[in-house]
Amino acid sequence: MLQESLAAAGYPQRVLVACSGGADSLALAAVAAYFARRGHVDGHPIEVAGVVVDHQLQEGSAEVAGRAAAAMEDLGLKPVQVRTVEVAATGFGPEAAARDARHGALEAAADDLACDAILLAHTLDDQAEQVLLGLARGSGTRSLAGMRPVRGRILRPFLDLRRTETLEICAAEELEPWHDPSNFDPSFARSRTRLEVMPVLEEKLGPGVAESLARTAAILQQDADFLDDLADRTYDELVHRTDDGVWLPEEPVRDLAPALRFRVIAKAAADVGGQQPGYGRLQAAEALLRRQGSAGPVELPGSVSVYRASLSQLEQEAASQSGGVAREGARCGKLVFRHSKKPQH
């Protein structure tokens, strides 16, 4: 559990527990506080701080945040901060906007408190719901792989723990968790999944559905990591950078296996400041590879435009030197990616 998570991260000496006051995060704070009192994990020194993020989305949120902070202080975590954030509309829904604001506040708190790791209390149930939501949206491998146990300085030590077990930890520690009303609000897809979909699956398919979905995520994480590493190397070999964007020679991109081709296109979009495109937008950009002459632009999320242009003789030579084969002169082209809100040269 927590020991394994900290070991996987190289035993960070100072960690930050993110706590909402709910059962999962209070249980995590209690477990982390146990090691803080001991002063070490497997012989490695540890200090534990705490942070509560107040999203200001519900009446009385400041009071809830204050109670959560007081609970962490009573457990012995120090220092404990409350960070208030403004949740701005992002175009990706209220849950995504709140998540972005929360993660920004957590990273800022970790910097401020000189913490090497941030502990989040997502459970096996959260992981199962994440995979199920990804399936419902028709998402790709990376989305279905769910949440990583370790990502940068974010650690999720409870991903093998059921939600019922965090309630048991709170009861044993005589902690009174806060029950977030949004978890029971059917207007949120995750709440509907938790309250309506998962119970039906457990009833109709038998117990163990959540564990199976979480196991699927663990398997797909390995597959996604392999493909992403391969796509990173391929992209680095093919990309050409300019003052106002990047371009990819179309022939070697066209020759890639589809799983790599779509990832390379997505990486080019991210390279110029875009966001992860959905499958439909990626298909539209990929279709430019089958055009001749100028074509596009195709608009991708994050104000990125991609279009097809013909290679000049100099660019054909550059593409050839970097692995591309420009065999057909003017028929050979390039995919150009530019951020449409940045000045063009």
ABEGO torsion letter per residue (X at the ends): XAAAAAAAAGGBABBBBBBAGBAAAAAAAAAAAAAAAAGBBGGBBBBBBBBBBBAGABBGAAAAAAAAAAAAAAAGBOBBBBBBBBBBBAGAEAAAAAAAAAAAAAAAAAAAAGBABBBBABBAAAAAAAAAAAAAAGBBAAAAAEBBABBEABBBAAAABBAAAAAAAAAAAGBBBBBBAAAABAABAAAAAAAAAAAAAAAAAEBGAAAAAAAAAAAAAAAAAAAAAAAAAAAAAABBBBAAEBBBBAAAAAABBAAAAAAAAAAAAAAAGBBBBBAAAAAAAAAAAABBEBBOBBBBBGGBBBBBBBBBAAAAAAAAAAGBBBAAEAABBBBBBBBAABBBX
